[in-house]
């Protein structure tokens, strides 16, 4: 019997993809925004492809701000883009 693969929608390209292929950004119950690479942190999560273009689209459309209902600090976006560049190498 095949195991069901959890799917999530990218906030940038709006495509459904396997959860493991996406990067999770999480808002903790305390309201702190961070990047969750393991997918285990508690809180509200939003996902983005590990692709700079998807991140640009998500930032431009304010997708994370809508998902979390809070202003996202610029350093979170900078950390995301740094991680994506590091992943490309």
Chimera marker file (.cmm) of the C-alpha trace (Angstrom):
<marker_set name="trace">
<marker id="1" x="0.000" y="0.000" z="0.000" r="1" g="1" b="0" radius="0.5"/>
<marker id="2" x="1.422" y="3.378" z="-1.045" r="1" g="1" b="0" radius="0.5"/>
<marker id="3" x="1.825" y="6.075" z="1.551" r="1" g="1" b="0" radius="0.5"/>
<marker id="4" x="0.036" y="9.353" z="0.847" r="1" g="1" b="0" radius="0.5"/>
<marker id="5" x="2.404" y="12.270" z="0.148" r="1" g="1" b="0" radius="0.5"/>
<marker id="6" x="1.401" y="15.497" z="1.947" r="1" g="1" b="0" radius="0.5"/>
<marker id="7" x="0.955" y="18.343" z="-0.539" r="1" g="1" b="0" radius="0.5"/>
<marker id="8" x="1.233" y="22.073" z="0.154" r="1" g="1" b="0" radius="0.5"/>
<marker id="9" x="0.729" y="25.173" z="-1.992" r="1" g="1" b="0" radius="0.5"/>
<marker id="10" x="3.663" y="27.475" z="-2.749" r="1" g="1" b="0" radius="0.5"/>
<marker id="11" x="2.849" y="31.086" z="-1.834" r="1" g="1" b="0" radius="0.5"/>
<marker id="12" x="4.820" y="32.305" z="-4.862" r="1" g="1" b="0" radius="0.5"/>
<marker id="13" x="3.754" y="30.195" z="-7.864" r="1" g="1" b="0" radius="0.5"/>
<marker id="14" x="0.548" y="28.863" z="-6.191" r="1" g="1" b="0" radius="0.5"/>
<marker id="15" x="1.345" y="25.305" z="-7.350" r="1" g="1" b="0" radius="0.5"/>
<marker id="16" x="0.652" y="22.253" z="-5.200" r="1" g="1" b="0" radius="0.5"/>
<marker id="17" x="3.906" y="20.398" z="-4.473" r="1" g="1" b="0" radius="0.5"/>
<marker id="18" x="5.097" y="17.722" z="-2.035" r="1" g="1" b="0" radius="0.5"/>
<marker id="19" x="5.684" y="19.255" z="1.394" r="1" g="1" b="0" radius="0.5"/>
<marker id="20" x="9.299" y="18.053" z="1.525" r="1" g="1" b="0" radius="0.5"/>
<marker id="21" x="10.215" y="20.047" z="-1.621" r="1" g="1" b="0" radius="0.5"/>
<marker id="22" x="9.128" y="23.355" z="-0.073" r="1" g="1" b="0" radius="0.5"/>
<marker id="23" x="10.600" y="25.692" z="2.543" r="1" g="1" b="0" radius="0.5"/>
<marker id="24" x="8.325" y="26.408" z="5.509" r="1" g="1" b="0" radius="0.5"/>
<marker id="25" x="8.081" y="29.839" z="7.075" r="1" g="1" b="0" radius="0.5"/>
<marker id="26" x="6.362" y="29.720" z="10.456" r="1" g="1" b="0" radius="0.5"/>
<marker id="27" x="4.751" y="32.192" z="12.848" r="1" g="1" b="0" radius="0.5"/>
<marker id="28" x="5.107" y="30.862" z="16.392" r="1" g="1" b="0" radius="0.5"/>
<marker id="29" x="2.305" y="31.216" z="18.953" r="1" g="1" b="0" radius="0.5"/>
<marker id="30" x="4.350" y="34.124" z="20.409" r="1" g="1" b="0" radius="0.5"/>
<marker id="31" x="4.194" y="35.901" z="17.020" r="1" g="1" b="0" radius="0.5"/>
<marker id="32" x="7.832" y="35.324" z="16.027" r="1" g="1" b="0" radius="0.5"/>
<marker id="33" x="8.465" y="34.685" z="12.301" r="1" g="1" b="0" radius="0.5"/>
<marker id="34" x="11.211" y="32.200" z="11.401" r="1" g="1" b="0" radius="0.5"/>
<marker id="35" x="12.294" y="29.677" z="8.776" r="1" g="1" b="0" radius="0.5"/>
<marker id="36" x="11.515" y="26.064" z="9.666" r="1" g="1" b="0" radius="0.5"/>
<marker id="37" x="13.695" y="23.612" z="7.743" r="1" g="1" b="0" radius="0.5"/>
<marker id="38" x="12.605" y="20.520" z="9.676" r="1" g="1" b="0" radius="0.5"/>
<marker id="39" x="8.877" y="21.282" z="9.467" r="1" g="1" b="0" radius="0.5"/>
<marker id="40" x="8.456" y="20.530" z="13.174" r="1" g="1" b="0" radius="0.5"/>
<marker id="41" x="8.132" y="23.971" z="14.800" r="1" g="1" b="0" radius="0.5"/>
<marker id="42" x="4.752" y="24.744" z="16.284" r="1" g="1" b="0" radius="0.5"/>
<marker id="43" x="2.753" y="27.561" z="14.779" r="1" g="1" b="0" radius="0.5"/>
<marker id="44" x="1.131" y="28.669" z="11.545" r="1" g="1" b="0" radius="0.5"/>
<marker id="45" x="3.113" y="27.699" z="8.461" r="1" g="1" b="0" radius="0.5"/>
<marker id="46" x="3.293" y="28.994" z="4.902" r="1" g="1" b="0" radius="0.5"/>
<marker id="47" x="5.363" y="27.378" z="2.174" r="1" g="1" b="0" radius="0.5"/>
<marker id="48" x="7.508" y="28.594" z="-0.718" r="1" g="1" b="0" radius="0.5"/>
<marker id="49" x="9.491" y="26.760" z="-3.405" r="1" g="1" b="0" radius="0.5"/>
<marker id="50" x="13.276" y="26.852" z="-2.971" r="1" g="1" b="0" radius="0.5"/>
<marker id="51" x="13.370" y="29.144" z="-6.014" r="1" g="1" b="0" radius="0.5"/>
<marker id="52" x="14.292" y="32.852" z="-6.000" r="1" g="1" b="0" radius="0.5"/>
<marker id="53" x="11.540" y="33.697" z="-8.508" r="1" g="1" b="0" radius="0.5"/>
<marker id="54" x="8.834" y="32.144" z="-6.299" r="1" g="1" b="0" radius="0.5"/>
<marker id="55" x="10.180" y="34.056" z="-3.298" r="1" g="1" b="0" radius="0.5"/>
<marker id="56" x="10.105" y="37.313" z="-5.297" r="1" g="1" b="0" radius="0.5"/>
<marker id="57" x="6.482" y="36.672" z="-6.278" r="1" g="1" b="0" radius="0.5"/>
<marker id="58" x="5.514" y="35.877" z="-2.676" r="1" g="1" b="0" radius="0.5"/>
<marker id="59" x="7.170" y="39.081" z="-1.418" r="1" g="1" b="0" radius="0.5"/>
<marker id="60" x="5.614" y="41.204" z="-4.163" r="1" g="1" b="0" radius="0.5"/>
<marker id="61" x="2.111" y="39.847" z="-3.525" r="1" g="1" b="0" radius="0.5"/>
<marker id="62" x="2.623" y="40.037" z="0.276" r="1" g="1" b="0" radius="0.5"/>
<marker id="63" x="1.546" y="36.390" z="0.482" r="1" g="1" b="0" radius="0.5"/>
<marker id="64" x="3.337" y="35.727" z="3.796" r="1" g="1" b="0" radius="0.5"/>
<marker id="65" x="1.870" y="38.852" z="5.371" r="1" g="1" b="0" radius="0.5"/>
<marker id="66" x="-1.624" y="37.716" z="4.368" r="1" g="1" b="0" radius="0.5"/>
<marker id="67" x="-0.997" y="34.144" z="5.555" r="1" g="1" b="0" radius="0.5"/>
<marker id="68" x="0.240" y="35.271" z="8.980" r="1" g="1" b="0" radius="0.5"/>
<marker id="69" x="-1.836" y="38.454" z="9.275" r="1" g="1" b="0" radius="0.5"/>
<marker id="70" x="1.291" y="40.317" z="10.447" r="1" g="1" b="0" radius="0.5"/>
<marker id="71" x="4.070" y="42.510" z="8.946" r="1" g="1" b="0" radius="0.5"/>
<marker id="72" x="7.069" y="40.386" z="7.969" r="1" g="1" b="0" radius="0.5"/>
<marker id="73" x="10.517" y="41.792" z="8.921" r="1" g="1" b="0" radius="0.5"/>
<marker id="74" x="12.914" y="42.309" z="6.005" r="1" g="1" b="0" radius="0.5"/>
<marker id="75" x="15.536" y="40.066" z="7.634" r="1" g="1" b="0" radius="0.5"/>
<marker id="76" x="13.220" y="37.047" z="7.205" r="1" g="1" b="0" radius="0.5"/>
<marker id="77" x="13.108" y="37.691" z="3.448" r="1" g="1" b="0" radius="0.5"/>
<marker id="78" x="16.888" y="38.204" z="3.428" r="1" g="1" b="0" radius="0.5"/>
<marker id="79" x="17.429" y="34.909" z="5.301" r="1" g="1" b="0" radius="0.5"/>
<marker id="80" x="15.149" y="33.092" z="2.847" r="1" g="1" b="0" radius="0.5"/>
<marker id="81" x="16.960" y="34.430" z="-0.194" r="1" g="1" b="0" radius="0.5"/>
<marker id="82" x="20.364" y="33.630" z="1.392" r="1" g="1" b="0" radius="0.5"/>
<marker id="83" x="19.261" y="30.050" z="2.086" r="1" g="1" b="0" radius="0.5"/>
<marker id="84" x="18.027" y="29.644" z="-1.490" r="1" g="1" b="0" radius="0.5"/>
<marker id="85" x="21.323" y="30.911" z="-2.900" r="1" g="1" b="0" radius="0.5"/>
<marker id="86" x="23.229" y="28.514" z="-0.627" r="1" g="1" b="0" radius="0.5"/>
<marker id="87" x="21.005" y="25.640" z="-1.775" r="1" g="1" b="0" radius="0.5"/>
<marker id="88" x="21.751" y="26.347" z="-5.452" r="1" g="1" b="0" radius="0.5"/>
<marker id="89" x="25.485" y="25.858" z="-4.993" r="1" g="1" b="0" radius="0.5"/>
<link id1="1" id2="2" r="1" g="1" b="0" radius="0.2"/>
<link id1="2" id2="3" r="1" g="1" b="0" radius="0.2"/>
<link id1="3" id2="4" r="1" g="1" b="0" radius="0.2"/>
<link id1="4" id2="5" r="1" g="1" b="0" radius="0.2"/>
<link id1="5" id2="6" r="1" g="1" b="0" radius="0.2"/>
<link id1="6" id2="7" r="1" g="1" b="0" radius="0.2"/>
<link id1="7" id2="8" r="1" g="1" b="0" radius="0.2"/>
<link id1="8" id2="9" r="1" g="1" b="0" radius="0.2"/>
<link id1="9" id2="10" r="1" g="1" b="0" radius="0.2"/>
<link id1="10" id2="11" r="1" g="1" b="0" radius="0.2"/>
<link id1="11" id2="12" r="1" g="1" b="0" radius="0.2"/>
<link id1="12" id2="13" r="1" g="1" b="0" radius="0.2"/>
<link id1="13" id2="14" r="1" g="1" b="0" radius="0.2"/>
<link id1="14" id2="15" r="1" g="1" b="0" radius="0.2"/>
<link id1="15" id2="16" r="1" g="1" b="0" radius="0.2"/>
<link id1="16" id2="17" r="1" g="1" b="0" radius="0.2"/>
<link id1="17" id2="18" r="1" g="1" b="0" radius="0.2"/>
<link id1="18" id2="19" r="1" g="1" b="0" radius="0.2"/>
<link id1="19" id2="20" r="1" g="1" b="0" radius="0.2"/>
<link id1="20" id2="21" r="1" g="1" b="0" radius="0.2"/>
<link id1="21" id2="22" r="1" g="1" b="0" radius="0.2"/>
<link id1="22" id2="23" r="1" g="1" b="0" radius="0.2"/>
<link id1="23" id2="24" r="1" g="1" b="0" radius="0.2"/>
<link id1="24" id2="25" r="1" g="1" b="0" radius="0.2"/>
<link id1="25" id2="26" r="1" g="1" b="0" radius="0.2"/>
<link id1="26" id2="27" r="1" g="1" b="0" radius="0.2"/>
<link id1="27" id2="28" r="1" g="1" b="0" radius="0.2"/>
<link id1="28" id2="29" r="1" g="1" b="0" radius="0.2"/>
<link id1="29" id2="30" r="1" g="1" b="0" radius="0.2"/>
<link id1="30" id2="31" r="1" g="1" b="0" radius="0.2"/>
<link id1="31" id2="32" r="1" g="1" b="0" radius="0.2"/>
<link id1="32" id2="33" r="1" g="1" b="0" radius="0.2"/>
<link id1="33" id2="34" r="1" g="1" b="0" radius="0.2"/>
<link id1="34" id2="35" r="1" g="1" b="0" radius="0.2"/>
<link id1="35" id2="36" r="1" g="1" b="0" radius="0.2"/>
<link id1="36" id2="37" r="1" g="1" b="0" radius="0.2"/>
<link id1="37" id2="38" r="1" g="1" b="0" radius="0.2"/>
<link id1="38" id2="39" r="1" g="1" b="0" radius="0.2"/>
<link id1="39" id2="40" r="1" g="1" b="0" radius="0.2"/>
<link id1="40" id2="41" r="1" g="1" b="0" radius="0.2"/>
<link id1="41" id2="42" r="1" g="1" b="0" radius="0.2"/>
<link id1="42" id2="43" r="1" g="1" b="0" radius="0.2"/>
<link id1="43" id2="44" r="1" g="1" b="0" radius="0.2"/>
<link id1="44" id2="45" r="1" g="1" b="0" radius="0.2"/>
<link id1="45" id2="46" r="1" g="1" b="0" radius="0.2"/>
<link id1="46" id2="47" r="1" g="1" b="0" radius="0.2"/>
<link id1="47" id2="48" r="1" g="1" b="0" radius="0.2"/>
<link id1="48" id2="49" r="1" g="1" b="0" radius="0.2"/>
<link id1="49" id2="50" r="1" g="1" b="0" radius="0.2"/>
<link id1="50" id2="51" r="1" g="1" b="0" radius="0.2"/>
<link id1="51" id2="52" r="1" g="1" b="0" radius="0.2"/>
<link id1="52" id2="53" r="1" g="1" b="0" radius="0.2"/>
<link id1="53" id2="54" r="1" g="1" b="0" radius="0.2"/>
<link id1="54" id2="55" r="1" g="1" b="0" radius="0.2"/>
<link id1="55" id2="56" r="1" g="1" b="0" radius="0.2"/>
<link id1="56" id2="57" r="1" g="1" b="0" radius="0.2"/>
<link id1="57" id2="58" r="1" g="1" b="0" radius="0.2"/>
<link id1="58" id2="59" r="1" g="1" b="0" radius="0.2"/>
<link id1="59" id2="60" r="1" g="1" b="0" radius="0.2"/>
<link id1="60" id2="61" r="1" g="1" b="0" radius="0.2"/>
<link id1="61" id2="62" r="1" g="1" b="0" radius="0.2"/>
<link id1="62" id2="63" r="1" g="1" b="0" radius="0.2"/>
<link id1="63" id2="64" r="1" g="1" b="0" radius="0.2"/>
<link id1="64" id2="65" r="1" g="1" b="0" radius="0.2"/>
<link id1="65" id2="66" r="1" g="1" b="0" radius="0.2"/>
<link id1="66" id2="67" r="1" g="1" b="0" radius="0.2"/>
<link id1="67" id2="68" r="1" g="1" b="0" radius="0.2"/>
<link id1="68" id2="69" r="1" g="1" b="0" radius="0.2"/>
<link id1="69" id2="70" r="1" g="1" b="0" radius="0.2"/>
<link id1="70" id2="71" r="1" g="1" b="0" radius="0.2"/>
<link id1="71" id2="72" r="1" g="1" b="0" radius="0.2"/>
<link id1="72" id2="73" r="1" g="1" b="0" radius="0.2"/>
<link id1="73" id2="74" r="1" g="1" b="0" radius="0.2"/>
<link id1="74" id2="75" r="1" g="1" b="0" radius="0.2"/>
<link id1="75" id2="76" r="1" g="1" b="0" radius="0.2"/>
<link id1="76" id2="77" r="1" g="1" b="0" radius="0.2"/>
<link id1="77" id2="78" r="1" g="1" b="0" radius="0.2"/>
<link id1="78" id2="79" r="1" g="1" b="0" radius="0.2"/>
<link id1="79" id2="80" r="1" g="1" b="0" radius="0.2"/>
<link id1="80" id2="81" r="1" g="1" b="0" radius="0.2"/>
<link id1="81" id2="82" r="1" g="1" b="0" radius="0.2"/>
<link id1="82" id2="83" r="1" g="1" b="0" radius="0.2"/>
<link id1="83" id2="84" r="1" g="1" b="0" radius="0.2"/>
<link id1="84" id2="85" r="1" g="1" b="0" radius="0.2"/>
<link id1="85" id2="86" r="1" g="1" b="0" radius="0.2"/>
<link id1="86" id2="87" r="1" g="1" b="0" radius="0.2"/>
<link id1="87" id2="88" r="1" g="1" b="0" radius="0.2"/>
<link id1="88" id2="89" r="1" g="1" b="0" radius="0.2"/>
</marker_set>
